[in-house]
């Protein structure tokens, strides 16, 4: 047995509570090294040898490792346990004191001393497997002219152009959004700010009039809720606008300002030209970085979020630069927001390993940019499907299994090149459909559903070309939404990769003994599969059939959802 | 290269901040597999290839792995990094996207997105490498008769015997304690309770009169501080006495009690006979377990600790059953206690892997019972010295390097068999001396310094036999204390195992280019070593020489501190 590969630790994704009396534990082994892995476990205060025993299921496999998992259930909250690993050559116990061939004692166990209620890992149930639609407000839809508008609707974006999108414009398009199967609308920041993106907030306590102001927003939210959708707002705690009164006070009063410890100031007087203070992203003088470990700053920012959560009745937050905001702020944020709305969803913008923030005390979930990375590499033929699954597995291994249905999978955002500009329109739609049936929350960046193009910021923030959108664009999304309602496994099911060949992406979603299979062919050649009954078939930019039909090949540039015959 | 063995994650003991601009990172490899390991690193917002590069130092080695460590320093708080591993056969980069042979890009890096102030890992500096003396108050020293005393001072303890030890008794013996080189006195619980051990508190807001009450305690603390020692009190948040008014209220009022959610109640009415509520240690009806995730309970318990920290001016807390108290309580506790005394030391009672509680937001340190386990196995010849060091390394690997000088190493407590009863008096003293020069905080359980015996609880809580203690008992500890003052490396130095032979325990303590070597021979045979100059030599229960002398053997049952000639 490859002992070097075996890993367990009684915390993080390797041991966590999912109920008062249920502990989820993992063990890592070398890939394909073990034939069976079991856990032996017992109440900490039971000093007998009457241990319970459960087989572990192999849930992940990457390039080097297998990950096994099991749920341990006791009538008490106190767990001790060790593992039994077997392969054709040997059988050995893995304990907190290392490998033991025989004669394991209770004292050698790993300990999870207790499950306290504040450590039970939970999510707002409604958010499981939903679809989110991200709207960049200035660019989505405009219902009236405004004095500050300095661009025509179809102009290519430049950094300082304002197009005049507004809340009423979004309200007008709610039926369109809803028809895409969207469950949650997430708006780019809407708090007062002089920029078009508003990621530099000037007043955390006011809704920007450029977008229509608070009344229009309230009205929009009401209508979103009427249509049984939810709304998530975007907030930025990492930095603020240099025009924010709080920063202006420090510019003005220097060391005497009550707010001097709200920032990282290198010297006085503060100079925007010299950028002698910490900012967002290295040096962006207009965005001074906030000292989010300062309790006053925490109270101020969390206070504003609580205020809006209550007043607007929103369903959650998307939090910018979440991995640079202090741990103390996130803990307080989660505590206070969930007091106001115990079902609020907390999404952090994190591009890399986010496991540090997903332990149940800070964020619920994160923008899973690693999904984008590997999907792009697969579509662009840089990796084959087996490597794709290894990479997805390695990423998932960082997180607790319960979170997989909540990871926000995205193929683009206001911070990346547009999907269609990277892979072309046909493949873009295939990839987007894939994302909506992948395990997790699927995110559609407005316009990606019609293959809107755009290079890096600001080009990735083009306006919606409403005149060019037809029913044909919406149809696949509409049908997919219906299918998701009919087959809960597409929303809630676990994902099991299917090996067809290296060019095809295929997987099963399985939930309560029901399952569907998804096949995606990004290549220009048809690919044979075992004979299946398709229930959704999209090919070369067209819905081919929404009824069931028998297939044994996935045509070039096609996407199919199938069931076994 | 053994790729399965390579491990890094950008959190926990593998990546943590030790200053505003300093990140400590670790990498694990297979044992003796690499010849050099380096880290390449850069500010997150620097998109060039001008990476800094630093060699990692091998700091730990256990049965299977080497652990390498390095400190990364930037002028900004944002880190990205990857590793370069070399051996005779290959050179490879280890990144967040796995192994890459060449062409590593910045995007493949591991990220530590920012160092916020609340994440910088710190300790109260004064506590580094100190010696703690644990006193079980009822059994230490009695200065006057009391009506509740039901045992003669020299009686063998039974569960319900009271001996009458008091605060004045401790005060009377402060010179004795001080002469042992003790820096910190830790008292078993002193809050009102009907038991002799008081681990079941009846009133968190009152000092027990049995021990002399609050005035005597204040007086004792003043005197401890006068003698330049510190005091740590013991508190129990996991459970309370069933006689506590709060629990009595629930017994009386049942579901109508305002305190019903302070406990885990299985049915009403509560019955002490049926034990229909959760308790300490499975089923101890007199100790109902508190629901320490309930914010009201947290406020109450933390409130009491803050009250006493302020009022008594104590220097820290030892916290009972720390691994069953909620994370929320510990975070609040640390925050509030450090507001009152930013130098307070927070020690948790944890017997197993305590890494979950030692991330800088909860406990400073823990009772390192694993040290006891492996030391006992070594002394009893169940493992040899190389296995001892592997086990110590494997345990240390769980913790951040900065904590090693603070781990509370102990060889016995009120919860274990007495040291001398396990290994005999001669070896007990050798082991205790070893503990006091081992890396970490050394704990002396009162009486262990004279080889006091005792089996399991309650026998391990015998009274101090003051009539049998002579200057000879104190001498080695007294001399050792002087030596520790003269050689700061014994207090602050890192520990490097020395390989002599399998029967001898030998290690170097090294600090700022000064070092000493420690040799301990628990066997009945002399053991040869390379020629050294001893500066402390204790053999067969006697101080042999406090002056320097040349030695080339460690006699049977001997302990020596040496310097190179």
Interface residues (C-beta under 8 A of the other chain):
Chain A: X2 X3 X4 X5 X7 X9 X10 X11 X30 X43 X44 X45 X46 X63 X64 X65 X76 X77 X78 X96 X97 X98 X110 X111 X113 X114 X116 X117 X118 X119 X278 X281 X282 X283 X291 X292 X293 X294 X323 X324 X325 X326 X327 X328 X331 X351 X352 X353 X355 X356 X361 X391 X394 X398
Chain B: X2 X3 X4 X5 X7 X9 X10 X11 X30 X43 X44 X45 X46 X63 X64 X65 X76 X77 X78 X96 X97 X98 X110 X111 X113 X114 X116 X117 X118 X119 X278 X281 X282 X283 X291 X292 X293 X294 X323 X324 X325 X326 X327 X328 X331 X351 X352 X353 X355 X356 X361 X391 X394 X398
